[in-house]
């Protein structure tokens, strides 16, 4: 029987939008709308409010590492969606 701790199966990366970064804490929002506070030190240097970060886990034997990268493509897609929603709201107001 195989030892599950030696498994190389990696869970899918999860994406979070960076809502705010203040002092040592970052507030991030999952795609389902849940918010979490995480240490700001976990974010990459190019993370900023409004950007999307991708979190994944790398496992090697008894060690696990949290990998956090800015997802530039997802950030642009999110900006486009938000911009479209704002444009729609503005057009309703101008009627």
Secondary structure by P-SEA (a helix, b strand, c coil): ccccccccccccbbbbccccccccbbbbbcccbbbbbcccccccccccccbbbbbbbbbcccbbbbbbbbaaaaaaaaaaaaaaaaaaaaaaaac
